[in-house]
Amino acid sequence: MPADGHSHHHQGASSEPDLNRTALSATIHCLTGCAIGEVLGLVIGTALGLGTAQTIILAVALAFLFGYALTMLPLLRSGLTFGTALSLALAADTASITIMEIVDNLIMLVIPGAMDAGLTSPLFWGSLAASLLVAGAFAFPLNRWLISRGRGHAIVHSFHGH
C-alpha cells in the first residue's frame, strides 16, 4: 500500500465508499467551477444590462472556463504541459459541466422572477443556490459512473501529485 494510503486505480478495484467519495469530490469540484462562472456571468450580465439569453450564454461560457481551469491548475502544477492538462480537463469535466449547466439554467428559468430578480434580491440568490445544488445532484451519478469505468476524474486523479 502506498505511504499515503491512497490508491490511484479506480476501475473496479475501488470500494463503494471510495467510489462515492471520489465521485462526490469530482462533483463538488465541477460545481465550484460552475458556481464561480455562473455568479460572475450573472453579475456581469446584470451590470451590463444584458438580456436573459445573453446573460445565460455568458454565465455558461464562464462556468465551463472556470470548471476547466480548476481541473487544469493542479495538473499544470504537477508538470503537465498546457495541451495535456487541457485535454484531460476536457475529458474529465465536459459531461459533468454540461449536465450542471442544463439543469441549473432550466431551474433558474422556471422559477418565476428568478432571472429578473436582480443581484440584491434573496429570490435571485436563493434560486441560484437551489439550482446549483440540484444540478450537482444530477451530475453526481454521471461522475460516479464515469469514475467507476476509469474515466472522468479517475483519469485526472491519477496525475495528482506526480
Residue pairs with C-beta under 8 A, 6 or more apart in sequence:
1 7
7 13
7 14
7 18
8 157
8 158
9 158
10 18
10 19
10 22
10 147
10 148
10 150
10 154
10 157
11 148
11 149
11 150
11 154
12 148
14 22
14 147
14 148
19 144
19 147
19 148
20 144
22 147
22 153
22 154
22 157
23 140
23 143
23 144
23 147
23 153
24 140
25 153
26 92
26 96
26 143
26 147
26 152
26 153
27 96
27 136
27 139
27 140
27 143
28 136
29 70
29 71
29 153
30 67
30 93
30 96
30 97
30 100
30 136
30 139
30 143
31 100
31 132
31 135
31 136
31 139
32 70
33 63
33 66
33 67
33 68
33 69
33 70
33 71
33 93
33 97
34 63
34 66
34 67
34 97
34 100
34 101
34 104
34 132
34 135
35 63
35 132
36 62
36 63
36 66
37 59
37 60
37 61
37 62
37 63
37 64
37 65
37 66
37 67
38 59
38 62
38 63
38 104
38 128
38 132
39 128
40 59
40 62
40 66
41 55
41 56
41 58
41 59
41 60
41 61
41 62
41 63
42 55
42 59
42 119
42 124
42 128
43 119
44 50
44 58
44 62
45 54
45 55
45 56
45 58
45 59
46 55
46 118
46 119
50 58
52 109
52 115
52 116
55 115
56 105
56 108
59 105
60 101
60 105
63 97
63 100
63 101
64 97
64 101
67 93
67 96
67 97
68 86
68 89
68 90
68 93
68 97
69 89
71 85
71 88
71 89
71 92
71 93
71 156
72 82
72 85
72 86
72 88
72 89
74 160
75 84
75 85
75 88
75 89
75 156
75 159
75 160
76 82
76 85
78 159
78 160
78 161
78 162
79 162
80 88
80 159
88 155
88 156
88 159
89 156
91 151
91 152
91 155
92 152
92 153
92 155
92 156
93 152
93 153
95 142
95 146
95 152
96 139
96 142
96 143
96 146
96 152
99 135
99 138
99 139
99 142
100 132
100 135
100 136
100 138
100 139
101 135
103 131
103 134
103 135
103 138
103 139
104 131
104 132
104 134
104 135
105 131
107 127
107 130
107 131
107 134
107 135
108 114
108 115
108 127
108 128
108 131
109 115
111 123
111 127
111 130
111 131
113 123
114 123
114 124
114 127
114 128
117 123
117 124
117 127
118 124
143 152
143 153
146 152
146 153
146 154
147 153
147 154
